[in-house]
Amino acid sequence: MKYSYFPTSRNGFVLKFATAILFTGFLFCSQQSTAEQTSWFVSGQIGSASTDISTKNLTSSLNEQGALIDSVSVKDSDTGYQAAIGYKFNANYSLQVGYVDFGERHFSFTGEVTDLDNFHGAMKQIYPESATGPQISLLASWPITKEISLTGKLGYLDWHQNYQYQADSSQLYKAKRSGNSVTFGIEASFALFKNTQIFLSYDHAALDATDASMLSIGARYYFD
């Protein structure tokens, strides 16, 4: 049986940029005084999450599974969020553990499925991917001014996705897939008050067959 996968887009520039900031932050950390204040913090962010898919590629995948397609509709984006708790080792280096949700994905099509058994077997590869689950991330920051800084993020995501589908009026099928993915991102933050930051963040996760990303706004609070 031939399975179809969506083409995967790797944002190499963003990954290299985030890695460079992490490395720079690590160098800064090694030069910081051990007397510098450390702190626990909590953060939350919300924004627009999307999956790197297209109607054209989804139609092609369905055709290769023996479906005769008239039209396809894809919802490839949704509201996403992340919540985390972390520890600040010094001004440049932090570690956080949190939970991320890239939202739901949907698609529908009109046409005819000639081999329903084969179609059920292929849905795991065809259904648009998203992800939700716990994440651990390393953060390294580079101060631009006293209030503004850039941060690179490199993490590990243990994700899953619950989804369901139905062909015509037949039985409703429910399924789940899961995996482990490397995540990375960049963040621009502004120190609003002594213990509070607001930030704009781009986060990216390479899933099994596609990529998911999120552009969000968030806030971080440091405990005294």
N, C-alpha and C positions, 0 to 999 in steps of 0.2 A: 504494500500500500504506500502510495506516495503522499507525503505530508507537505503542506505548504507553510512557509514561514514568511512573516513580514520582513522586509529589509531593515537592518539595524543601522541607525545613524549614530556615530560616535563623535561627540563634540571634542575633538582632540585639543583644540586651542584652549577651551575652558578647563579641561583636565590638566593640561600643562601649566596653565596660569595658576590654578588652585594649588597644584603641587609646589610651584615655585614660591607662592606665598607661605605655604606650610613650612618649607625648608628655610625661608628667610626668617620666619617667626621662631623656628627652632634655634637658629643662630643667635637671634636676639635674646632668647631665653637663657642661653649659656652665658651671656654677658651680664644678666641682671643680678642685682644684689639679692642674696638669700633673705635679707631682712624685708624685702618688698612684701606688702600685704597680700594674702591669699583670701579667697572668698568662695562660698557656695552661691549658686545662682539658679534661677528658674527662667524659662523662656517659652514663648508661644508665638506662632506665626500662622497666618491664613492667606490664601491666595488662589490663583488659577493654576490647576494642574492639567497636563495634557499627555497624550501618548502619540508617539511618532508613527502614525499609520495614515493611509490614504484610501479613499473609496476605490480607486483604480486597482491597487494591490489586493484589497479585500475581495473585489469582484473576481480578479484572476485566481485567488486562492479558492473561492467557491467553485469556479468553473473547473478547476483541476480536481475537485472532489466529485465531479459528475453532476453538479447543479446547473440548471439552465436559468440564467439570471436575466430578469427584465430591468430591475432597478435595485439600488442599494443605498441605505441611509445609515450614516455613522455618527455617533456622538463620541468624539475623541477627547473631550475635555470636561472638567467638573471642578467644583471647589475642593481644594486640598488644605490640609493643615498639619501642623507638627507641634508637639509639646515636649519639653525636655527639662531635665535637671542636670546640673553640671558643677564642676569644680574648676576654679581659676587658679592656676599655679603661680602665675605672675601676670604682668601687664600684657604678655604676648601669647601665652600658651594655656589652653583649656581643654578639658575633656567633658563630654556630655553624653547622657543616655536618655533616650526619649522614644516617642511613638509617632510614626508618620503615616499619613493616609493620603494617597494620591487620588481619591475619589472613585466614582463608578464610571463604567464605560458601557455603551449599548450600541447595538446595530440591528437593523432589520432589512429584509429584502423580499421582493416579490419574484416569483419564478417557480420552477419545478425541481424537486429533488428526486433523481431517478433511483438512487440507492440509499435508502434511509439509514441502514446499518452502517455503511461506510461514512455517511455524514456524521452520525453520532460519534464515531471513532475519531473523526478529524476535528471536532469542535474544540478540543483542547489547544490545537495549534491555530485555529481560525479566530476564536473569540478574542476581541481586542484586550490587550493586557493592561492591568493596573496593579497596584500593590498597597498593602497596609501591613504594619508590623513594627516590632521593636528595632531600634537603631542605636548604634554607638558611634560617636564621631570625635575626631581630633580636630581642634580649632587652633589656628595660628594667625595672629593679627599683626598688621603693620600700620602704625599710626601715621596718618597724613598730617593732621593738625592735633591740637590738644583735645578737640571734641570729635573729630572724624577719623575713622580707621577702616582699613580693608581687611577682610578675613577670608582665608582659604579653609575649606572643610573637606575632610576625607573620612569616609565612614564605611560601616558594614551594616547591611539591612537584611534581617531575617523576615521575609515577606510571605504573604498568602493572598489569594483572591478567591472569593466566592462568586459564582455566577450561575445563571440559569438561562434556559432557552426552550423554545417550543416550536415545532413545525406544524403549521396549520392548527387544527384542534386536537392534536395528539397529546400524549402525556407531557407534563411539564418536567423537564430534566434539570436537576441541580448537580453542580460539580464544584470542585475546588482544586486549585493548583497552588504550588508554593515553590520557593527557591531562596537562594542566598545571593546577594548582589553587592558589589562595590558601589558606593555613592560618593559623589563629590559636589562641591558647590563653591560659590563666592558670595560675599556679603559686604555691603557698605553700611556702616553703623554710625550713629550720631549720639553723643552723650547728652541726653536731654536734661537730666538732673545728676546729682552726685552718684546715686546708685542705680540709675535707670538709663537704658539705651533703647533707641528705636532703630530698626534696620530694614533694609531691602535685601532680599535674598533670592538667589537662583540655585535650585537644587536639582540634581540629575541622578537617576538610577538606571543602570543597564540591566534589564530584566532578561527573561529567557530568549525571547524572539524580537522584542522591541525595546525602546527606551521610553521612560517616563520622566517628566521634568515638571518643576513647579516654580513659578515666580510669585513671591509673597512679600508681605509686610509683617513685621513682628516687633516684639518688645522683650527686653531682658532685664531682670531685676537682680542685683547683687545684694546679698545679706551682709550686714556689718559683722 
